Amino acid sequence: MNEVHKLLAFSDTESKEFHDGDWYSLWKDDALAAEWEVCDLLYGFIRVLKPSLVFESGTGIGHTTKALILGCVANLKGRVVTCETDRDKVEQAQKFLGEFPNVEILNIPAATSLDLHQADFIFSDSSYESRVEEWDVVKPGALFVVHDICASPAVARFVKEHRGLSLAKGRGVGILLKE
Ligand SMILES: C[S@@+](CC[C@H](N)C(=O)[O-])C[C@H]1O[C@@H](n2cnc3c(N)ncnc32)[C@H](O)[C@@H]1O
């Protein structure tokens, strides 16, 4: 466990899954949560880009949200708005992330949030269909990171069509810069 993982973790939550010839670390408590390695990547993006407003679609129970929050905390800058349509998950995420003042968890569909239009960095991890809708409204200059290009052919196609960078490892990550 590295230092970021220690910060991110519930105690004893890491498990391993073989995928694509490599090991990826998954969470025992939420099968839908992004790989630990994707949390590392998100944390790194936030540290490098130092965005003022970070937006996440698909909070789940808050694992990737925590990586985004911790990046902002380390930057001494930035707040995170995250949207989740499932009320039970919102409640779990509120418990998990309650200690942080720089996050707002909204129980609404991500594409309806005005913060999405204004965000500098977006992590799109909602339903596969919603992700294209979300891309449509982000502002020029924003970096849009979308999960699951290896899990969804439609998401993979979307990234290619918009000339994004495809990191086809694990569940896969697409990276797009809005022009
Ligand atoms: C893959 S999970 C999110 C996992 C989380 N980002 C993580 O890695 O810990 C996708 C979540 O998106 C939520 N969701 C689906 N459609 C949504 C939408 N339109 N807006 C916001 N959340 C949505 C689902 O309820 C589900 O909890």
The ligand as an ORCA input file, in Angstrom:
! r2SCAN-3c Opt
* xyz 0 1
  C     -19.367      2.936    -11.927
  S     -20.350      3.561    -10.628
  C     -19.384      4.878     -9.990
  C     -18.159      4.414     -9.266
  C     -17.317      5.497     -8.630
  N     -16.969      6.556     -9.570
  C     -16.049      4.888     -8.107
  O     -15.179      4.574     -8.915
  O     -15.955      4.703     -6.882
  C     -21.575      4.421    -11.565
  C     -22.566      5.183    -10.698
  O     -23.219      6.135    -11.541
  C     -24.546      6.300    -11.065
  N     -25.269      6.935    -12.167
  C     -25.856      6.354    -13.246
  N     -26.354      7.289    -14.071
  C     -26.043      8.492    -13.531
  C     -26.249      9.839    -13.936
  N     -26.899     10.134    -15.060
  N     -25.777     10.827    -13.146
  C     -25.114     10.545    -11.988
  N     -24.896      9.275    -11.549
  C     -25.340      8.277    -12.313
  C     -24.965      4.894    -10.675
  O     -25.998      4.925     -9.724
  C     -23.676      4.308    -10.118
  O     -23.617      4.405     -8.707
*
